[in-house]
Amino acid sequence: MDQRTARGLLSAERRRLEELLLAVSAQGGDKGEVPAAGPELSSNDQHPADVATDTFERSRDVSIAQRVEAELADVARAFQR
């Protein structure tokens, strides 16, 4: 594979990863932490399963964001070669 083709593929992958990171960040997964409470101010009227679902979804979003950031770093290193 020639250098021009490789750089084109890397650019496309970087754009894809950046778009994915923006989508995950828009859902609130860019904080790097999982808050204890859900979107409601009080969890008294919220079923424990609902709290668990919210916590899982935030954890998943944070994990995806961290993975995408690591892949973006890989792409940046590949550009330097």
Secondary structure by P-SEA (a helix, b strand, c coil): ccaaaaaaaaaaaaaaaaaaaaaaaaaccccccccccccccccccccaaaaaaaaaaaaaaaaaaaaaaaaaaaaaaaaac
